[in-house]
């Protein structure tokens, strides 16, 4: 399979995720993270912080999902 990149913008990055700010919808955010977690991504280009690989994406997603209702 060829490398697959994800330009995630503000959805996921390797830093404190701001999903608890006014107007945020945590339920939809967690659903989005769960969908991204299952993509065959080899590199993530976030809107903030440095790029990271698919393994780190799954770690971030798993932590986010586990921490929220």
CORDA-V816583 format. One record per residue. RES is the residue in one letter. SS is DSSP state (H for helix, E for strand, - for the rest). PHI is phi in whole degrees, -180 to 180 (* if undefined). PSI is psi as a letter, one per 30 degrees, with the letter a starting at -180 (* if undefined). Layout:
BEGIN
res=RES ss=SS phi=PHI psi=PSI
res=RES ss=SS phi=PHI psi=PSI
END
This chain:
BEGIN
res=X ss=- phi=* psi=k
res=X ss=- phi=-70 psi=l
res=X ss=- phi=-58 psi=k
res=X ss=- phi=-122 psi=k
res=X ss=E phi=-101 psi=l
res=X ss=E phi=-126 psi=k
res=X ss=E phi=-96 psi=j
res=X ss=E phi=-91 psi=f
res=X ss=E phi=57 psi=b
res=X ss=- phi=-92 psi=g
res=X ss=- phi=-71 psi=e
res=X ss=- phi=-145 psi=k
res=X ss=- phi=-153 psi=l
res=X ss=- phi=-91 psi=i
res=X ss=- phi=-166 psi=a
res=X ss=- phi=-63 psi=k
res=X ss=- phi=-81 psi=k
res=X ss=- phi=-100 psi=i
res=X ss=- phi=-104 psi=g
res=X ss=- phi=-113 psi=g
res=X ss=- phi=-86 psi=l
res=X ss=- phi=-54 psi=k
res=X ss=- phi=89 psi=f
res=X ss=- phi=-74 psi=k
res=X ss=- phi=-115 psi=j
res=X ss=H phi=-61 psi=e
res=X ss=H phi=-61 psi=e
res=X ss=H phi=-68 psi=e
res=X ss=H phi=-62 psi=e
res=X ss=H phi=-63 psi=e
res=X ss=H phi=-63 psi=e
res=X ss=H phi=-66 psi=e
res=X ss=H phi=-60 psi=e
res=X ss=H phi=-63 psi=e
res=X ss=H phi=-67 psi=e
res=X ss=H phi=-63 psi=e
res=X ss=H phi=-57 psi=e
res=X ss=- phi=-92 psi=g
res=X ss=- phi=-76 psi=k
res=X ss=- phi=-81 psi=i
res=X ss=- phi=-89 psi=k
res=X ss=- phi=-105 psi=f
res=X ss=E phi=-148 psi=k
res=X ss=E phi=-112 psi=k
res=X ss=E phi=-110 psi=j
res=X ss=E phi=-80 psi=l
res=X ss=- phi=-74 psi=f
res=X ss=- phi=-138 psi=l
res=X ss=- phi=70 psi=a
res=X ss=- phi=-89 psi=l
res=X ss=- phi=-61 psi=l
res=X ss=E phi=-148 psi=l
res=X ss=E phi=-92 psi=l
res=X ss=H phi=-63 psi=e
res=X ss=H phi=-63 psi=e
res=X ss=H phi=-67 psi=e
res=X ss=H phi=-57 psi=e
res=X ss=H phi=-66 psi=e
res=X ss=H phi=-65 psi=e
res=X ss=H phi=-63 psi=e
res=X ss=H phi=-63 psi=e
res=X ss=H phi=-61 psi=e
res=X ss=H phi=-66 psi=e
res=X ss=H phi=-64 psi=e
res=X ss=H phi=-63 psi=e
res=X ss=H phi=-69 psi=f
res=X ss=H phi=-86 psi=f
res=X ss=- phi=-120 psi=l
res=X ss=- phi=-67 psi=*
END
